[in-house]
Amino acid sequence: MSIMIGWQFHCVNTTCVPFTTVTALNRRQCQTTCLAKYLCKAATYHRSTSNCDLFVDLSNYNSTMLPDINIVTMIVTDGTKNPPESEVNWVINGDAETGPCESSNAVTQPIGWSYSGTITQMYYGNIAGDEMFTDPGPSNRGKCYFFGGWSAVSTVWQTSNMTSSINPLLIDNQKVWFDFSAWIGGYLAQDDNAQVSLTFLNQSNQNVGNTTILGPVLAVDRGDITSLLFRQAIGRVPVGARTFTVQITMTRLAGTDADGDVDNIVLFLYQL
């Protein structure tokens, strides 16, 4: 990417808006986030707010730049963009849309996951669950989400082999990165919660590197509102990793239902 410190795009008209804005710890993380998105053409990092604006269309920008000491602008250079495969979600049924969903108060285990406990693939709007279609959450939600059910602690997990598509030499040379995200939440003022974790394993099925954990999202985080909040982590796949395990853990702290909720779990793997 070409990097211009202290400069921002000069917009031709009022249609110059990013397709999404995320929070980045630093300019490098903003750059990595753009490179992980196949459609991203440029990014601007706001050093004063840590906002990272991602752009897919530069046609409405003037060829000139405007000075701004708080802005770092990064434009993708031809030949350096990740291949479309980086936009493939490695999580099977991460959106709870594969197979049947629960419409009453029974348990419908999610397809594509091993499970222990009562995590249920639940329809939005089912009063036996938590989340309504109108509750804050992902704009691209489908019909269903993951609901904790009635066990005190429930887990579902899946393990995949990265080397089916990625050369292990790229991993061991620290060229492969991950972009892991999910929408996580719960019910009103309750602290029943959900966590989504990513663990890498080596050829001997031993953990390598640190486990990445998204969540929990507690009532104070949600303002005591039933909702799902976006959580994301970006990092380098550790040396020696050959497979990974994604796990959802739902924990009940009060009442009879484990009111932790998750939707849209995504794992991108890409080369830098």
Disulfide bonds with the S-S distance in Angstrom:
Cys11-Cys16 1.99
Cys30-Cys52 2.06
Cys34-Cys40 2.13
Cys101-Cys144 2.02
